[in-house]
Amino acid sequence: MAGGSRKSSGRGRKGGGTKHPSDNDEFEDVLRAAQAENRKRQRLLPAICSLQGLGIVVVVIAWVVTPARYKLKWGDHHAKNQVVPPATATTHEDSMMMVPSEELDPLDPTTQFLTTFVCEDKTSPKGARPAFCHEALEPIPSRRTQRAVRDIRSGEVVMVIPRHLQVWDLDAVRDPFVRTHLLHARHMDTGNPLDSGAFLATHLIRRLKRATDTWTTQHNDSSETSTLEQDKDPLLPYLKAFPTPDQLEEYHPLLWEDKVVSELLGHLTTGQIIVKAMRDMMKSEYDALCAASPSEFAVHVTMFEFIAMRINVVSRNFATGIPEESILSRDEATELLDVAGLNMTGGCRAMCPILDMYQHHPNPNVEWRYVPAFKAFVVTAAKNGGISAGHEIMDSYGRYTDSRLFAVYGFVNGDGSGWTEANFAVLHQILKPDIKFQFSYLPDRYLSENYTTNDTTGLGSKGPISDEAENAVIKRQGHDLVRYIGFDDGYNECIIPSLNNSKDEYVNTSWILKQLKFRHLVQIANDAFRWTLLVRPRTPDSASSMTSDIPIIEEPPMFQADNFKVDASMVVSTCRLLSLTEDDFDGNAVQVLQDVLTNGTAREFLVDKQSEALEHRALSCLARLATGGLSRYPIQDVELLRQSIPTLKFNTPQWHAAHVQFGEVLTLDIFRHICVMGLRTTREN
């Protein structure tokens, strides 16, 4: 991860990466083939020397010493001093294009780290899978990444990072200091458990400070190692390779002032809301840890340091999958759940050197997976073409919208390859923000035991909120939620409480329905997927540039008529709910809403199409909310925003934020236009 805004490496996700060989046998076959190829090449070395003595061209030598398929020499580093032919040279049919190597300063710490930490690792425990780097990898210290000096074919193993070079959240919660002093920490406002990433960040900070003699232990713990022993920490080069707080502050929005974020993203916009939620989470975690350890953690770690390392954790961690019994016993898992509120059986997260420095694009040139049998992360060249000579290694962080990519990693690609999203909760703040369940403004106890996760959105969808939660939501959000049902679409006049005393039964029924709609709103107010619109990429087939140091395209792409693909069913259902009259559901709207609340299924309940009249009112509601959302942006004109982006300096916070803002504004504007067109049609009908 470099000090510029484009470079933010790692994976802030708990579930998987891109696809890789599905089983260990297939991967073993690849290794055997590679090793057999190596042995074949080694047998040819005497012939190579003879040919070289006879003056045969260097191109032939390059073909012989360079494997045509998988050159895997476990533990060997790549040949940074190898002879590289011109990029235009032609070689044997099995050889590949090569590019001149970059001149490197061997004394530069970044160069040393990229060259030696994994690629020349000699610390592998006996019997363990050793580290490996493909020989065609070359460090690019100025970009804090690597590139291929020649083509790497699809399926070739690019890198293997074994367990002894990784740092897991499981390691962190086993840290004696964390286990003794911090595991009981809870968010002070809600009493909720901390995410394992908070303990991982603490573990990394403490490990770095102890290795550099800047953390003096105040308590007696027989399991603590001495400072001298910590100085020998084999992972110290990795710990020092993390971006510093000052470097992160230059480009990461989580370290900016609120005023700056609002100026760049707008106030209460999707991007700004996500940034605020993540920052609030990290500040709350820091306060909880300080309260748990006031004499040690609070003394040695500033909030600035903690948030910076927490950013490194959320942006650089990789999913390892569900841990096997040999890694996490049932007894330990139960203890962690009881003491810390951590459910580690669902999967662990790992910090993984070098791999966490690679750039992101939805269409990457490498794929990665954790192989439990090897206890290693294995990176292979992508199946859709491999890695071209001269190209930086590019992996995928997962499916992110640009808004979330910017909030977590501090950059966007700017080529329309990411998803976009729009927030229709324009009259209230969602207290259960969609940041991977790491944080909530509501106590977890408010959720019922049968609360589950929606497979598509990753958000909770089932189970009613408790009576305690309902009262809390009404107290905190009631005033805002009432405004959603204040428009009374479909009525000749507004429905107000004073009319409840009227003898007109129709008016009384209208007021009852309005109260029921409010109770439904309380149930779904904090389910983000009921208020969020996700739109597929504008250019799903876009490819990354050779280096992320240059823009992929100059102007952000627009949606085409055939690629505005969106599932708006959740948001449309919410607006149908807000627009119901007692005539809907064949005149049984009141009874239907009452039954749903009684059955405890309000959070699952979706209002289907009932009539053209209801569709007209729902479209009016959607257009109204879209207009309200657009009003929150500094610039609401799509074309003006689009034309302004090429005038901004590439790779600056302003450039990345403008792309985020453009995607959100474009989505809201198009959806509003669709609603207006639909209103004209339903009005005619």
TORDO-212583 format. One record per residue (C-alpha): x, y, z. Coordinates in steps of 0.02 Angstrom, whole numbers, padded with zeros to 5 digits, always signed. Each point is the difference from the previous one (the first is absolute). Example, Ala and Ser with C-alpha at 12.3 -4.5 7.8 and 13.67 -1.06 7.14 Angstrom:
BEGIN
+00615-00225+00390+00069+00172-00033
***
This chain:
BEGIN
+00000+00000+00000+00082+00159-00057-00017+00173+00068-00112+00056-00142-00189-00009-00003-00009-00130-00137+00101-00125+00096-00091-00086+00141+00033-00183+00010-00086-00143+00086-00172-00071+00015-00126+00067+00122-00112-00150-00011-00035-00161+00094-00053-00108-00144+00116-00067-00133+00087+00076-00146-00008-00041-00183-00011-00180-00057+00146-00119+00006+00031-00186-00028-00141-00082+00093+00098-00136+00086+00173-00037+00067+00029-00144-00123-00013+00117-00148+00125+00118+00078+00119-00142+00041-00007-00050-00183+00054+00175-00049+00145-00008+00122+00057-00170-00062-00004+00059-00180+00098+00155+00046+00131-00095+00096+00019-00128-00140+00025+00144-00122+00133+00072+00114+00093-00166+00005-00006-00009-00189+00073+00175-00013+00137-00042+00124+00054-00150-00104+00021+00117-00149+00118+00119+00091+00160-00082-00067-00068+00018-00175-00038+00182+00035+00180+00033+00050+00062-00083-00159-00120+00100-00108+00051+00160+00085+00183-00041-00033-00038-00023-00184-00080+00173-00006-00180-00057-00025-00121+00146+00019-00056+00056+00172-00181-00026-00049+00026-00188-00004+00085+00004+00169-00146+00100+00070-00121-00134-00059+00098-00142+00078+00027+00077+00171-00177+00067+00009-00135-00133+00021-00138+00005-00128-00134-00046+00126+00019+00000+00189+00172+00039+00068-00021-00046+00183+00158-00009+00103-00068+00002+00176+00088+00128+00106+00100+00072-00146-00015+00185-00038-00035+00066-00173+00149+00031-00114+00016+00186+00020+00171-00003-00086-00051-00109-00146+00038+00051-00179-00157+00077-00074-00015+00014-00189-00081+00152-00081-00189+00008+00010-00012-00020-00188+00109-00155-00010-00075-00162-00062+00043-00163+00085-00050-00182-00008-00186-00032-00020-00010-00043+00186+00086+00160+00057-00082+00166+00040+00019+00187-00018+00121+00079+00123+00029+00179+00056+00155+00089+00063+00023-00007+00188-00016+00156+00104+00158+00063+00082-00015-00038+00185+00087+00069+00153+00047-00155+00101+00012+00105+00159-00178+00066-00015-00108-00081+00137-00150-00020-00114+00107-00081-00134+00074-00118+00128-00171-00046+00068-00077-00033-00171+00153-00098-00055+00044-00104+00152-00138-00013+00131-00101-00134-00089+00108-00035-00152+00159-00040+00097-00079-00059+00163+00108-00124+00094-00103-00010+00160-00121-00138-00050-00025-00125+00142+00058-00177-00033-00129-00096-00099-00103+00155-00042-00038+00062-00174+00137+00127-00046-00032+00170-00076+00012+00024-00187+00007+00141-00128-00010-00020-00187+00166+00043-00080-00083+00125-00118-00054+00113+00144+00092+00163+00018-00023+00127+00141-00063+00174-00039+00047+00090+00162-00067+00168-00059-00172-00081-00016+00023-00120+00147-00048-00147-00110+00070-00124-00126-00013-00025-00187+00037-00138-00124+00159+00021-00102-00066-00128-00122-00167-00082-00038-00063-00116+00136-00120-00126-00069-00173-00037+00065+00003-00118+00147+00183+00023+00045+00034+00019+00185+00056+00178+00030+00029-00001+00187-00024-00108+00155-00008+00082+00172+00010-00132+00138-00076+00011+00173+00158+00055+00091+00000+00161-00101-00182+00040+00036-00083+00084+00150-00177-00057+00039-00135+00076+00109+00010-00167+00090+00181+00040+00043-00058+00166+00069-00131-00070+00118+00130-00126+00060+00122+00140+00041+00023-00010+00190-00023+00187+00022-00157+00005-00108-00070-00156+00080+00029+00060+00177-00042+00184-00012-00105+00036-00154-00114-00143-00052-00136+00057+00118-00006+00175-00078-00168+00056-00067-00064+00151-00097-00045+00122+00136-00159+00070-00079-00079-00167-00046+00088-00135+00099+00033-00093-00163+00157-00109-00020+00146+00067-00099+00044-00069-00169+00151-00115-00006+00084+00129-00112+00015+00118+00149+00103-00130+00093+00103-00037-00155+00041+00185-00019+00049+00008+00184+00109-00156-00017+00091+00074-00150+00030+00167+00084+00064-00080+00158+00109-00122-00095+00079+00141-00099+00026+00110+00152+00076-00141+00103+00118-00045-00142+00058+00180-00010+00009+00019+00190-00140+00129+00010-00121-00103+00105+00049-00030+00180-00106-00133+00086-00077+00062+00161-00066-00166+00062+00081-00165+00047-00044-00135-00124+00109-00154-00004-00050-00033-00180+00070+00165-00062+00164-00009-00094+00142+00120+00030+00036+00151-00107+00157-00087-00061-00103-00148-00060-00124+00116-00082+00143+00082-00094+00022-00166-00089-00180+00000-00059+00013-00071-00177-00152+00101-00055+00075+00168+00048+00035+00047-00183-00184-00032-00038-00059+00102+00149+00111+00144-00056-00068-00013-00177-00175+00055+00051-00044+00178-00052+00028+00118+00144-00139+00108+00074+00072+00153-00087+00005-00090-00168-00179-00061+00019-00061+00173+00046+00054+00064-00171-00129-00103-00093-00116-00099+00114-00169+00082+00039-00013-00084+00171+00138+00115+00062-00071+00160-00073-00102+00129+00093-00189-00011-00019-00002+00166-00091+00120-00063-00133-00099-00160-00027-00163+00097-00019+00080+00121-00121+00059-00143-00111-00145-00122+00016-00147+00106+00054-00093-00004+00166-00098-00158+00045+00039-00078-00168+00037-00186-00018+00189+00021+00001+00000+00124+00143-00114-00111+00106+00114-00151-00024+00156+00101+00044-00084+00067+00157-00061-00171+00056+00172-00079-00020+00084+00143+00090-00128-00007+00141+00032-00187+00014+00188+00025+00017-00017+00141+00126-00121-00103+00104+00119-00149-00005+00143+00110+00059-00103+00069+00145-00049-00177+00050+00180-00060-00002+00058+00150+00101-00134-00035+00129+00054-00182+00009+00185+00043+00019+00019+00179+00062+00176-00023+00069+00077-00085-00151-00097+00006-00164-00060+00178+00030+00177+00054+00045+00089-00077-00148-00125+00020-00142-00075+00162-00064-00166+00004-00091+00091+00057-00157+00115-00152+00008-00143-00120+00033-00111+00063-00141+00148-00006-00121+00038-00181+00044-00185-00041-00002-00005+00068-00178+00145-00116-00044-00098-00146+00072-00166+00035-00087+00086+00034-00166+00130-00139+00005-00078-00154+00078-00039-00159-00095-00128-00134+00040+00068-00170+00048-00166-00089+00001-00076-00102+00140+00140-00060+00116+00028-00185+00023-00011-00081+00171+00190-00013+00004+00013+00189-00017-00143+00054+00112-00066-00125+00126-00181+00001+00056+00051+00044+00176+00100+00151-00055-00139+00055-00119-00126-00011+00142+00114+00099+00116+00024+00138-00129-00187+00011-00027-00035+00007+00187+00138+00121+00048+00019+00112-00152-00163-00029-00094+00101-00058-00151-00065-00138-00113+00163-00059-00078-00076-00160-00067-00071+00096-00147+00173+00041-00066+00163+00085+00043+00093+00146-00079+00184+00010-00040+00125+00136-00039+00101-00063-00146+00163+00085-00056+00027+00050-00182-00171-00065-00050-00074+00145+00098+00101+00123-00105-00076-00050-00166-00121+00119-00083-00185-00032-00029-00105-00017-00155-00161-00100-00022+00083-00085-00149+00169-00048+00076+00149-00090-00075+00025-00112+00153-00111-00104+00112+00029-00051+00179-00062-00126+00124+00047-00069+00169+00049-00183-00010-00029-00081+00172+00106-00153-00041+00150+00113-00030-00047+00132+00129+00045+00123-00135-00075+00132-00114+00030-00049-00181-00004+00129-00139-00018-00058-00179-00006+00090-00167-00180+00030-00051-00087-00127-00109-00058+00131-00122+00170+00042-00074+00134-00001+00132+00116+00149+00028+00074+00097-00144+00181+00056+00004+00021+00170+00081-00168-00005+00089-00015+00025+00187-00076-00143+00098-00184+00037+00020-00120-00098+00108-00182+00024+00050-00055+00055+00174-00175-00066-00033-00161+00081-00058+00000+00178+00064-00098+00153-00049+00109+00151-00034-00071+00082+00157+00060-00142+00110+00163-00026-00093+00044+00182+00034-00053-00008+00183+00099-00159+00036+00151+00014-00116+00010+00185-00042-00013-00014-00190-00109-00049-00148+00048-00061-00174-00100+00134-00089-00041-00108-00151-00177-00051+00043+00053-00178+00044-00067+00014+00177-00179-00009+00060-00091+00158+00050-00128+00027+00134-00126+00130+00054-00077+00030+00171-00187+00032+00009-00005+00021+00190+00000+00187-00021-00105+00042+00153+00086-00107+00133+00169-00072+00047+00018-00189-00011+00065-00057+00170+00058-00170-00063+00120+00056-00138+00055-00125-00131+00184-00018+00047+00009-00189+00012-00082-00010+00172+00152+00073+00084-00097+00139+00082-00175+00058+00045-00072+00153+00084-00130-00118+00074+00035-00128+00137+00010-00177-00070-00124-00058+00131-00134+00093-00097+00008-00132-00136-00098-00158+00025+00087-00168+00010-00065-00052-00171+00082+00149-00084+00086-00063-00158+00104+00066-00143-00061+00032-00175+00110-00099-00120-00007+00134-00135+00027+00158+00100+00089-00066+00153-00125+00093+00108-00118-00063+00133-00176-00030-00063-00096-00123+00108-00073+00007+00173-00093+00145+00081+00093+00125+00106-00039-00015+00184-00123+00109+00095+00149+00084+00084+00074+00037-00171-00165+00066-00066-00013+00123+00143+00181+00054-00025-00024+00025-00188-00157+00103+00029+00092+00105+00128+00152+00030-00112-00078-00002-00173-00187+00019+00021-00005+00184-00045+00093-00033-00162-00097-00156-00048-00167+00088+00016+00050+00114-00142-00001-00146-00123-00186-00027+00025-00044+00184+00007-00035+00020-00186-00161-00105+00003+00008-00041-00185-00168-00064-00063-00107+00104+00118-00094+00160-00037+00061+00077+00161+00133-00036+00129-00039-00129+00135+00029+00081+00170-00035-00062+00177-00139+00125+00032-00108-00088-00128+00007-00159+00102-00152+00058+00099-00105+00015-00156-00149-00115-00020+00056-00033-00179+00062-00181+00007+00104+00024-00158+00102+00138+00081+00026-00103+00158+00062-00146-00105+00120+00117-00091+00076+00055+00165+00017-00181+00059+00089-00044-00162+00117+00147+00023+00046-00061+00174+00031-00175-00067+00114+00067-00137+00099+00092+00133+00022-00160+00101+00061-00089-00157+00123+00141-00031+00069-00021+00176+00034-00183-00041+00093+00032-00163+00074+00173+00033+00174-00070+00034+00006-00139-00129+00112+00090-00125-00046-00110-00148-00181+00062+00011+00062+00175-00040+00149-00030-00114+00007-00019-00188+00146-00100-00072+00038+00018-00186+00114-00112-00101+00160+00072-00078-00015+00119-00146+00147-00085-00087+00011-00176+00071+00130-00055-00128+00121+00143+00031+00180-00054+00026+00131+00081+00110+00141+00100-00073+00180-00063+00001+00030+00099+00158-00123+00080+00119+00107+00157-00008-00092+00051-00159-00189+00018-00024-00091-00139-00090-00112+00126-00090-00010+00189+00001-00188+00027+00025-00112-00109+00108-00119-00104-00106-00189+00023+00000-00128-00138+00015-00060-00066-00166-00182-00042-00028+00038-00186+00001+00116-00006+00151-00097+00091+00136-00034-00161+00093-00072+00018+00172-00108-00098+00120-00110+00135+00075-00125-00120+00079+00048+00043+00180-00006+00188-00021-00160-00010-00105-00081-00108+00134+00044+00129+00132-00083+00136-00102-00153-00108-00032-00015-00022+00188+00009+00188+00025-00132+00027-00136-00131-00128+00053-00181+00050+00022-00136-00107+00078-00062-00045-00175+00157-00101-00035+00011-00189+00028-00181-00008-00061-00053+00117+00138+00091-00099+00135+00157+00106+00020-00030+00032+00185-00026-00184+00038+00152-00053-00102+00117+00120+00091-00072-00050+00169+00026-00185-00038+00179+00028-00055+00042+00093+00160-00086-00132+00105+00096-00139-00087+00166+00089+00024+00042-00001-00185+00003+00187-00035+00185-00002-00047-00032-00135-00131-00163+00072-00064+00005+00073-00176-00145+00094-00077-00031-00069-00174-00085+00091-00141-00184+00025+00042-00068+00122-00127+00052+00134-00124-00056+00129+00127+00119-00067+00133+00141-00010-00129-00030+00182-00045+00009+00052+00183+00155-00107+00031+00089+00077-00151-00044+00172+00066+00077-00049+00168+00158-00065-00085+00019+00157-00105-00022+00106+00157+00134-00097+00096+00119+00004-00148-00021+00188-00012+00034+00015+00186+00157-00105-00019+00064+00108-00143-00022+00157+00102+00140-00056+00116+00138+00011-00130+00104+00156-00034-00025-00026-00187-00161-00082-00060+00023+00023-00188+00063-00164-00072+00081+00073-00155+00084+00139+00097+00073-00128+00120+00059-00110-00143+00088+00143-00089+00085+00059+00159+00088-00166+00037+00130+00010-00142+00052+00171+00067+00050-00076+00167+00173-00068+00032+00001-00188-00010+00024-00099+00161-00046+00144+00115-00136-00009+00134-00102+00121-00105+00012-00114-00153-00055-00156+00093-00139+00089+00097-00066+00077-00162-00018-00174-00076-00095-00059+00154-00113+00151-00005-00028-00020-00187-00054-00182+00017-00123+00038+00140-00074+00153-00087-00013-00091-00166-00092-00145+00082-00124+00113+00090-00027+00107-00154-00034-00148-00115-00115-00084+00125-00096+00161+00024-00018+00015-00189-00064-00179-00009-00128+00040+00136-00059+00156-00092-00021-00099-00161-00095-00132+00097-00112+00132+00078-00051+00060-00172-00044-00177-00052-00097-00043+00158-00090+00168-00007-00063-00042-00174-00057-00170+00062
***
